[in-house]
Amino acid sequence: MAGKKSTKKQTDTEVRVSDLAGQLENAFVAGLGALADARKEGIKRFESLVKEGEKFRQKTTSRTEALIDDVQDTIREMADDAQSRASGLLDQVRGKSRLDKLQSAFDTRVADTMDRLNVPSKNDIDAINKKLNRIIKLLDEQGKPAAKKKTASKRTAKKKPAARKKAARKPAARKKAAKTSKKTSK
């Protein structure tokens, strides 16, 4: 009986080992099947991910291009605005220089016209007043006998410059002063 037990145990162990080997083989084959399915699904999934990536890239590219266009438009507007401001400033500067030239030409023509009409200018009247003041000083320095004549001449000398100063203010008085100065100089 002892021999029967050992053979029975041996056959049970062999059956178990063969069952276990069959199960392991089935598990291995099932793993290979799962790997084949995963490979098929992986390829499909990879292709769908590539398509989604291309769509995403197209969207971001179009958005980026739109942003670049907006920035370029803004830069152009700023440049145009700066250019128009600069040209406006240049026009103002040019206008002022033209105005200065026009004013200078006008002043020159008025001075020439007044000179042709023998109207004394303020500078002419000031020069005459200086000469009269020198003459008065010389008369004062010459002595007392001339003092009597001097007082009379002082009054007339003082009146003439005062009259001429008023003449510088009024154009009609200027003409009269110019005529009297011509008569006295002859």
Beta strands, then each sheet from edge to edge (+ up, - down):
end
